[in-house]
Amino acid sequence: MFAYLIWCLNWLINAYILLIVVWCLLSWFPMARETRLSEIINRLVEPYMHWFDFIPPLGGISFSPVVAIIVLYLMQDGLTFLAHLI
């Protein structure tokens, strides 16, 4: 049962990482941010990305999504490590 819970959490983290990547790609297309799908993705991703606003952009490029994804991967590794301990 615990292994299934860890698997589900890992799957959700992977899905959220994919949402962050799609959110970043939508910023390349000006009209894409005005669609209904983009509004839904923005509502899901923006609260988490707000935690990483302290990272200044370098040359006009924000690296906060990269840091946010690295944090999610670290959480995923921690969950996997915890599953192996139990």
C-alpha distance (Angstrom), angle and dihedral (degrees) to the residues before:
residue distance angle dihedral
M1 . . .
F2 3.80 . .
A3 3.81 91.3 .
Y4 3.80 89.8 53.8
L5 3.81 90.8 51.4
I6 3.81 90.9 50.9
W7 3.82 90.0 47.9
C8 3.82 90.8 51.7
L9 3.80 92.1 48.8
N10 3.81 91.0 49.3
W11 3.79 89.8 50.1
L12 3.82 91.3 50.1
I13 3.80 91.5 49.3
N14 3.82 90.2 51.0
A15 3.81 90.5 49.5
Y16 3.81 90.7 49.7
I17 3.81 91.1 50.1
L18 3.80 88.2 53.2
L19 3.81 89.4 50.9
I20 3.81 90.2 52.9
V21 3.81 90.6 51.3
V22 3.82 91.4 49.3
W23 3.82 89.4 47.1
C24 3.81 89.6 54.1
L25 3.81 92.8 47.2
L26 3.80 90.8 51.0
S27 3.80 89.1 61.2
W28 3.81 89.1 66.6
F29 3.80 92.4 63.1
P30 3.82 114.5 59.4
M31 3.80 97.6 -156.7
A32 3.80 93.8 44.9
R33 3.82 92.3 73.6
E34 3.80 90.4 64.3
T35 3.81 97.7 60.5
R36 3.80 124.9 101.8
L37 3.81 92.4 -117.3
S38 3.79 89.9 53.2
E39 3.81 90.9 51.7
I40 3.81 90.3 53.5
I41 3.81 92.4 48.2
N42 3.80 90.2 46.8
R43 3.82 91.3 52.8
L44 3.79 90.6 51.5
V45 3.81 98.9 43.7
E46 3.81 105.0 32.6
P47 3.86 97.5 71.6
Y48 3.81 91.4 54.6
M49 3.80 93.8 42.4
H50 3.80 90.2 51.3
W51 3.83 88.1 71.9
F52 3.81 89.3 64.3
D53 3.81 99.0 49.6
F54 3.80 90.6 107.2
I55 3.82 90.6 76.0
P56 3.83 107.7 95.0
P57 3.81 118.0 -134.3
L58 3.79 116.0 -110.6
G59 3.79 114.8 -141.9
G60 3.79 91.2 -14.5
I61 3.80 92.9 -54.8
S62 3.78 118.6 114.0
F63 3.78 115.8 -143.4
S64 3.81 94.5 -172.7
P65 3.85 93.0 102.5
V66 3.81 89.0 55.4
V67 3.80 91.3 51.9
A68 3.81 90.7 45.2
I69 3.81 91.2 52.8
I70 3.81 91.4 47.3
V71 3.81 89.2 53.3
L72 3.80 90.2 51.5
Y73 3.81 91.1 49.8
L74 3.81 89.4 50.5
M75 3.81 89.5 51.5
Q76 3.79 89.1 50.2
D77 3.81 91.6 50.7
G78 3.79 89.8 48.8
L79 3.80 91.3 52.6
T80 3.80 90.7 48.9
F81 3.80 91.0 49.2
L82 3.79 90.3 49.1
A83 3.80 90.6 50.5
H84 3.80 90.6 53.0
L85 3.80 91.3 50.6
I86 3.78 92.5 54.1
